[in-house]
Amino acid sequence: MKPTLAGYARASTIAEATAWLAEADGDAKVIAGGQSLMAAINMGLGGDTRLIDINGIEALKGIRLEGDRLVIGALTRHAELGRHPLIAEHAPLLTRAVPLIAHEAIRTRGTIGGSLSHADPAAELPACVLALDALIRISGPGGEREVAADDFFEDVYVTDLAQDEIVTAISLPLAAAKEAQLIRELSRRAGDFALAGIALVRRPSGHRVAFFGTGPRPMLGRSVMAALDAGDLAAALAAVPEDIDPQSDPHASAAYRRHLASVLLRRCLEDLAA
């Protein structure tokens, strides 16, 4: 199908982009990498959509340190995440996640802000920022705000973003000494969305475990985390089914996804032990 567009505008500032979103009253979409948006529009799922191009907004770019936080601009491409030295040093989970994301062409154009805003429950980056206890920075006509990743993701493709707001940056705590960050997933083919995945962070203060592909959004394994903090590995493995909410679909049954999630946690624990 050919896309149906009601208009196109290129914003030069955050204020300009959010003002246009407010004016469109829900009939406009932000485009950055466009790796998910254009596919939806080409399939006729976007309606008569106005596109607001944010690629020219310099304030959305860059990776930098702000005190004891690592800040990643929303326009950071996946490929840049995978090769940037500050990411490798302070958030290696993201470095390890990048090769798992789709294919090279997608990683070259796709942005971290777009991935988080799209909120695909099987995507790697939403689970990673949840495991890293990130704060999502958001701007709209009403001003700026920060939302914890655990509150940002609400349901399948649903986030805390209002229709006139955009993600501007992601703020992460710096990795502590001796901190371990791991990600594992299982998919049918390289580049496919994960049938199940896990992002695990072990800090001196405790564990954070996020599952993806096993529920309507990336989900914290709270019972798993409590068991790991107590040093009870068997209880952590037994708690996996109660922490996730997979659904059956043509690719895998809910029971199979639960099994895969347990297998992935076991493999992560073996990695930590090694």
Secondary structure, 3 states (H helix, E strand, C coil): CCCCEEEEEECCCHHHHHHHHHHHCCCEEEECCCCCHHHHHHCCCCCCEEEEECCCCHHHCCEEEECCEEEEECCCEHHHHHHCHHHHHHCHHHHHHHHHCCCHHHHHHCEHHHHHHHCCCCCHHHHHHHHCCCEEEEEECCEEEEEEHHHHEEECCEECCCCCCEEEEEEEECCCCCCEEEEEEECCCCCCCCCEEEEEEEECCEEEEEEECCCCCCEECHHHHHHHHCCCHHHHHHHHHHHCCCCCECCECHHHHHHHHHHHHHHHHHHHHC
